[in-house]
Amino acid sequence: MLAATTRLTHPALTWRRNALELWGERGIDSRGLFYEQLDFNGRGDADSRRRMRVQARQLYVFARAESRGEAGAAEVVDRGFPAFQRFCAHQEAGWIHLLEADGSPADILRDTYDHAFVLFALAALARTASHGAQARALAQSTLGWLDEVLAHEAGGFHEGHPASLPRRSNPHMHLLEAMLAWYRVEGDRQFLDRANIIGGLFEKHFFDPAHDTLGEHFNDDWSVVAPPLGDSVEPGHHFEWCWLLVRLAEAGGADYREQAARLYRFALAHGLDAHGFAVDEIDRDGRPRRMSRRLWPQTELIKAHVAMGERDAAETSFRALADTYLATATPGLWIDQFDAAGHGVSPVVPASTLYHIDVAIDELTAGR
Ligand SMILES: O=P(O)(O)OC[C@H]1O[C@@H](O)[C@@H](O)[C@@H](O)[C@@H]1O
């Protein structure tokens, strides 16, 4: 049974403990592989294929919980980390994209976005007592392989190996997140340098100063692809980049806080619905496209509020999130998606909801 050993002063911490208890008990199978999803009664789906990125995200969450001293988390990590290495490692190098339910490889694509989450999880594992050395060694080989095989001659990284188009800003955003996490753990300048390089890509290619928007999809040479992909704006990504760019500057890296504020303001002005929830997609003129609203853009909204120093707004957004997205049947479950009319449309709870909520709660409660 997972139980908090710290005092729970913010309601968000109680909700996180509920989530950790549930996912720690029900969200991992006898082999140590995490389920993709639970149903609203908290039952895992043994027949689903398993995406590597979900395994990495769950490992991140439980490694962080172990470092905070939450009872039971270390056991989950002790089961999950060896299984991750056994099932997800590619036989040559890197990490495969997808597993069959029986654990055999279903897609051996090595995807850059996925690898960002491997590095992010390894940074959290590096802080644990028993897995630090192994996590450091794996991060070193993963980064080396990324540089060797996935680096693109026009800067940044290919989408994956084998390479595909369009290229996206999104994997680079999560690599920035991972490099900042490693810099926090090691204090080693190479990680800040890597984070700065991604910041440079943001400034040069991803940020559109004519619109104050973030580009999502690009050709090989970083030119923006044609609409509709080329002018798609995801408010959630505006908030997520805003948060990370502020953290980059605070870590002593390059300072893109002005652009971060412009992304934030654009998404606040055009990317929220009448209830203040972040919608899934608009265009670069601020016109609505997909007015559904997943959970993750809401967690990014909270992180961006915190990064911008808007504490009251962060608390208000978190309360609205809890009022609407917390599932009532089983404590610890969060609804993943509502349609434009406000009807819950996710029939199950994806495991990644735990990661999205966990990072937002860390930000909301830091220093409180
Ligand atoms: O669909 P899941 O796996 O929950 O991910 C949800 C979202 O996470 C965010 O951090 C971004 O990377 C998004 O591009 C992604 O769509």
The ligand as an SDF file (V2000), in Angstrom:
LIG
                    3D

 16 16  0  0  0  0  0  0  0  0999 V2000
   -1.5160   11.7760  -25.5120 O   0  0  0  0  0  0  0  0  0  0  0  0
   -0.5440   11.7360  -24.3880 P   0  0  0  0  0  0  0  0  0  0  0  0
    0.4210   10.5980  -24.5070 O   0  0  0  0  0  0  0  0  0  0  0  0
   -1.1720   11.8550  -23.0380 O   0  0  0  0  0  0  0  0  0  0  0  0
    0.3640   13.0280  -24.5450 O   0  0  0  0  0  0  0  0  0  0  0  0
   -0.2620   14.2220  -24.4560 C   0  0  0  0  0  0  0  0  0  0  0  0
    0.6030   15.3810  -24.7880 C   0  0  0  0  0  0  0  0  0  0  0  0
    1.6790   15.5250  -23.9060 O   0  0  0  0  0  0  0  0  0  0  0  0
    2.2780   16.7900  -23.9820 C   0  0  0  0  0  0  0  0  0  0  0  0
    3.3000   16.8740  -23.0580 O   0  0  0  0  0  0  0  0  0  0  0  0
    2.7560   17.0710  -25.3850 C   0  0  0  0  0  0  0  0  0  0  0  0
    3.9030   16.3320  -25.6930 O   0  0  0  0  0  0  0  0  0  0  0  0
    1.7010   16.7420  -26.4020 C   0  0  0  0  0  0  0  0  0  0  0  0
    2.2070   16.8180  -27.6970 O   0  0  0  0  0  0  0  0  0  0  0  0
    1.1000   15.3990  -26.1820 C   0  0  0  0  0  0  0  0  0  0  0  0
    0.0360   15.1860  -27.0920 O   0  0  0  0  0  0  0  0  0  0  0  0
  1  2  2  0
  2  3  1  0
  2  4  1  0
  2  5  1  0
  5  6  1  0
  6  7  1  0
  7  8  1  0
  7 15  1  0
  8  9  1  0
  9 10  1  0
  9 11  1  0
 11 12  1  0
 11 13  1  0
 13 14  1  0
 13 15  1  0
 15 16  1  0
M  END
$$$$
